[in-house]
Amino acid sequence: MDRQAWKPFLERWSEEWAALHDAEPSSEAGEPVGGTWLGFPPASEEEVREAEARLGRTLPPSFREFLLTTNGWRNAGHFVWRLRGTDDLGWLRDLDPMWVEIYGTVAHECEGAAEQAATVRRALLISGEADAGVLFLDPEDVDEHGEWAAYELFTWRAVGPERRGSFRELMLGLHTGFHALGCLDDQT
C-alpha cells in the first residue's frame, strides 16, 4: 500500500473511531495533526532512512509508506493504543525483553514453540502501548515484494503469535477487529 492508498484508509479509520467514541483522540502519546486524525505528521524520507540505518535494515514497503503517511498511530483497534514512529522503533529483544524470555522458556515445552521463540528474538517491535500484547515484524520472513511477515501477540489469547503476510495485512486485520468489537459496543 502506498501513501495514496494509506491516507484515505487511515482517514476513514480515524472518522470511524471518532464516531464510535464520540470524541477526539487523546493526545497523550503526542500531539495529533488535528480533528479526528489518529495519526501524526508524516515522517520525512530522511527520518525513515535514519531509522533504517539505526536498525541496519531497509523497512518493508507497506510499513515504510505508512510511516511516510503518519509517523506513528493511535488506537489501532481496541487493544493497541499506539504504534511506534521512526524515533522509537527497535528490536523487541532490546525494548521489551520479557517477551523473548517468556518464549525462550516456552520453547522447550510446546511443539512449534522453538520456531516462535526464534521469531520473537529477531522481531522489530512496532507497537508502543497495548493491552498485554505486542505487534512486530519479522525481518527474516520476507516475501518476493520485500514485505516482512507481521505478527500480533497477546497473552490473553493463550495462543502463539498470529502471523499476517505484511504490515498492510496486519492493519487491515486490526481494522476489521475494530469493527467487530465496535458492533458489540453499540449493542450494550
Residue pairs with C-beta under 8 A, 6 or more apart in sequence:
1 9
1 62
1 65
1 66
1 168
2 65
3 42
3 65
3 68
3 69
6 65
6 66
6 69
6 70
7 69
9 171
9 175
10 37
10 38
10 39
10 69
10 70
10 73
11 37
13 38
13 175
13 178
14 25
14 35
14 36
14 37
14 38
14 39
15 36
16 178
16 179
16 182
17 25
17 36
17 38
17 75
17 178
18 24
18 25
18 36
20 182
20 185
20 186
24 32
24 35
24 36
25 32
25 36
25 37
25 38
25 74
25 75
26 74
29 72
29 74
29 81
29 82
29 128
29 129
30 40
30 72
31 40
32 38
32 39
32 40
32 74
33 39
33 40
33 41
38 73
38 74
38 75
39 69
39 70
39 71
39 72
39 73
39 74
40 70
40 71
40 72
40 73
40 85
41 70
41 71
42 67
42 68
42 69
42 70
42 71
43 51
43 67
43 68
43 71
43 85
43 86
45 68
47 67
47 71
47 86
47 87
48 59
48 64
48 67
48 68
48 86
50 86
51 59
51 67
51 86
51 87
51 89
52 58
52 59
55 89
55 90
55 91
55 124
57 124
57 139
58 64
58 146
59 67
60 137
60 142
60 146
60 147
60 148
60 166
60 167
61 145
61 146
61 147
62 147
62 166
62 167
62 168
63 126
63 137
63 148
63 167
66 73
66 167
66 171
67 85
67 86
71 85
71 86
71 87
72 82
72 83
72 84
72 85
72 128
73 82
73 83
74 81
74 82
74 83
75 81
76 82
76 83
76 127
76 135
76 171
76 174
76 178
77 174
77 175
77 177
77 178
77 181
78 131
78 177
78 178
78 181
78 182
79 130
79 131
79 133
79 154
80 127
80 129
80 130
80 131
80 133
80 135
80 152
80 174
81 128
81 129
81 130
81 131
82 127
82 128
82 129
82 130
83 126
83 127
83 128
83 135
84 90
84 125
84 126
84 127
84 128
88 128
89 124
89 125
89 126
90 124
90 125
91 122
91 123
91 124
91 125
92 99
92 100
92 120
92 121
92 123
92 124
92 125
92 134
92 136
93 100
93 120
93 121
93 122
93 123
95 125
96 125
96 134
99 120
99 123
99 134
99 153
100 117
100 120
100 121
103 113
103 116
103 117
103 120
103 121
104 117
104 121
106 113
106 116
106 117
107 113
107 114
107 116
107 117
108 114
112 160
113 160
116 160
116 161
119 138
119 140
119 141
119 151
119 161
120 136
120 153
120 161
122 138
122 139
122 140
123 134
123 136
123 137
123 138
123 151
124 136
124 137
124 138
124 139
124 148
125 134
125 135
125 136
126 135
126 136
126 137
126 150
126 167
127 133
127 134
127 135
127 136
130 154
131 154
131 156
132 154
132 155
132 156
133 152
133 153
133 154
133 155
133 156
133 157
134 152
134 153
135 150
135 151
135 152
135 153
135 170
136 150
136 151
136 153
136 161
137 148
137 149
137 150
137 151
137 167
138 148
138 149
138 150
138 151
139 148
141 148
141 149
141 163
142 148
142 149
143 149
143 165
143 166
147 165
147 166
147 167
147 168
148 166
148 167
149 163
149 164
149 165
149 166
150 163
150 164
150 165
150 166
150 167
150 169
150 170
151 161
151 162
151 163
151 164
151 170
152 161
152 162
152 164
152 170
152 173
152 174
153 160
153 161
153 162
164 170
164 173
